[in-house]
Amino acid sequence: MVRLRTEPVAIVAAGVVTPLGDVDAFWSGLVTGTDAISRIERFPVDDLRVGLGGEIKKLKRERRGGCRASQLLFAAADDLLARAHLDASPRRVGVVLGTALGGVEEGEKAVAGDPSARRTAAALYDGPAHALARRLGCRGPALTVSTACASGATSLGVAADLLRADAADLVVAGGYDILCRFVMRGFDALRSLTRDRVRPFDRRRSGLLLGEGAALVLMARDRDARRRIGRLLGHASAGDGTHIAAPDPEGRGLASAIRIALAEADVGPDDVDFVSAHGTATPLNDRIETAVLKRVLGARAGLIPMNSIKGALGHTMGAAATLEAIMCLLASREGVVPHTVGLEERDPECDLDYVTTAPRAARPRVSLSTSLGFGGCNAALVLEGDAR
């Protein structure tokens, strides 16, 4: 078996669409502690237990046709292309997207009475990825990965592997998901949604709220990149699968993913300057994640600033991990770590240095980003801020 090279992979540029806006507005909103969660307006929510979420109210440029997932991806791609060019042969440019739900809203509409071929095609998990590849003119590998809410991290890892295997010269990678009644009713039935605000690692936390968005990065082999905003040093995915929705009580899959990602990056706990935690604000997730970080990082865990951005945006599912990776690189570039919106009263069991109240001046060089998903999906990314 050919072993993939594990040299770092350059992250050339990023583009996003979020409830806060594009990359610049996303970063500004995180630093100022903006809470972008509001009452959902796109579809009826009066019959739901919870009708709040991180909804994107208006896109800068609405396009005719295309499902909402594709629309969000196109908006994120516009933001990305304003910052970088796809300067490689189209046959050597790939697309790798992570999503929890794909084009599920189109499937919902098809079942409700519009089973057209266009809508049925858009309902497929890989429909939005192929729509983005067509729009960008990318003719290399076009892949969709789904590891639940760890998908946005898995996609970056798969993209890095494609580059290291010389299957592409550039890869547009990232994640997306939208708010729709199907997903809202599902999480509502699970009683995962809070009627309060999202409070990651807070003593009073009572659940998550969902959000929507799309986040893309342009990746290249580091030796080929003429510019970059950072590098992906290591990535790993690991499953534990003890429950369809709850995390493994011991966090074994997450611990394994973190250890493997650090080993691939050739860094140890003492090298980690910042942790972007999954931090959903559910009672189990935050407690288990804290315990895993303490177990894997050892004494160093209590000295590393950490945060969760889900109090500001909601849980954007497939987009979440890519947004968090971008946040890590921006923190390095700007010399500030955003605080954890919603965290006001510390939980004694969540006793790490979760940045609260206000942003903190810091310039992390190496960041660790952790992700957990339904079904025991876990992922970790090790990122390096741009040193150029």
Residue, then its C-alpha position, 0 to 999 in steps of 0.5 A: m500500500v502506498r503511504l500518503r505523504t504527510e507534508p503540510v497543505a497550504i490553505v490559500a484563501a477562504g470564503v463563507v456565507t453565515p448569519l453574520g455575513d461573509v468572511d470579513a463580517f463573520w470575523s467582525g461579528l465573532v470579535t464583537g460578540t454578536d449573537a446572530i440567532s433569531r426567529i426563523e422566517r423562511f418556513p413556518v415554525d409556530d408548530l415547533r417547540v423551538g423556532l429559533g436558529g442562525e438563519i441567513k436572512k438575505l444573500k447579497r446576490e440571489r440567483r434564479g433556480g438552484c436549491r438553497a444549499s447550492q445558493l449558499l455554496f455559490a455565495a461562499a464561492d463568490d467570497l472565496l474567488a474575490r480573494a484567490h484565483l483557480d489558477a490551475s487546469p480545470r481537470r486538476v481542480g477538485v471539489v470536496l464538500g462535507t454536509a450532514l443533510g445535503g439537499v434534503e430540503e429539495g427532497e422534502k419538497a419533492v415528497a410534498g408534491d413537486p417530484s420534478a427531475r431537477r428537484t429530485a437531482a438536487a435532493l441527492y447528497d452530492g447534488p450541491a457539490h456537483a452544482l458548485a463544481r459546474r459553476l466553478g468549472c472544476r473538472g477534477p474529483a468532485l466528492t461529498v463526504s458526510t460524517a454528520c456534524a464533523s463533515g466540515a473537518t473531514s472534507l478538509g482532510v480528504a482534500a489534503d489527501l487528494l493533494r498529497a496523492d497528486a490527484a489534484d493541484l487545487v481543491v475547493a473544500g469545505g462544508y455546508d448545511i441549511l435550515c429546513r423544517f425536516v432538520m428542525r423537526g428532527f432536532d425538536a423531536l430529540r429535545s436537543l434544542t434549547r428554549d434559552r440561548v446557546r450557552p457553551f460550557d455554561r453551568r446553565r446550558s440546556g441544548l443547542l440551536l441550529g444554524e445554516g451556512a457554507a464555508l469554503v477554503l482553497m487548498a494547494r500543496d504547500r510547495d506550490a502555493r504562492r500565497r496562503i493564510g495558513r496550513l493544515l498540518g494534520h487531520a484525523s477521523a475516528g468513530d466510536g458509535t456507542h449511540i445514534a445521537a449521544p457522544d461516547p461517554e468516554g470520548r474514545g473516538l474524539a481522543s483517538a482523532i486528536r492524538i492521530a492528528l497531532a501525530e500527523a502534524d508532528v506536534g505535541p500538547d506543548d505546541v498547541d496554542f489554541v483550541s477551537a472546541h466543538g462546544t454545542a452547549t448540550p450537557l453531555n457534549d461539553r462535559i465529555e469534550t472537556a474531559v477528553l481535552k484534559r486527558v489527551l493534552g494533559a497538564r497543558a490543557g488548562l493553559i491553552p485558551m479555548n472557545s466555541i463559536k456556536g453561541a454566536l451562529g448556532h450549530t451550522m452542522g456540515a459548515a461548522a468545522t470549516l468555519e471554525a478552522i477559518m476562525c483559527l487562521l484568522a485568530s493567528r493573523e489578527g492576533v486575537v481569540p474571539h470569546t465564547v458567546g453565551l458563556e457566563e457562569r462556568d460549569p465546575e466540570c468544564d474547567l478549562d480556559y474557555v475564553t469568556t466576556a471579551p476577546r483575548a489578545a493572543r496570536p496562536r501559531v498552532s491550533l487544534s479544532t475538534s468536531l463530534g457528530f451523530g453516530g460516533c463521528n469524530a474529527a480533529l484538525v491541526l492548523e498553523g497560522d500563516a508565518r509569512 
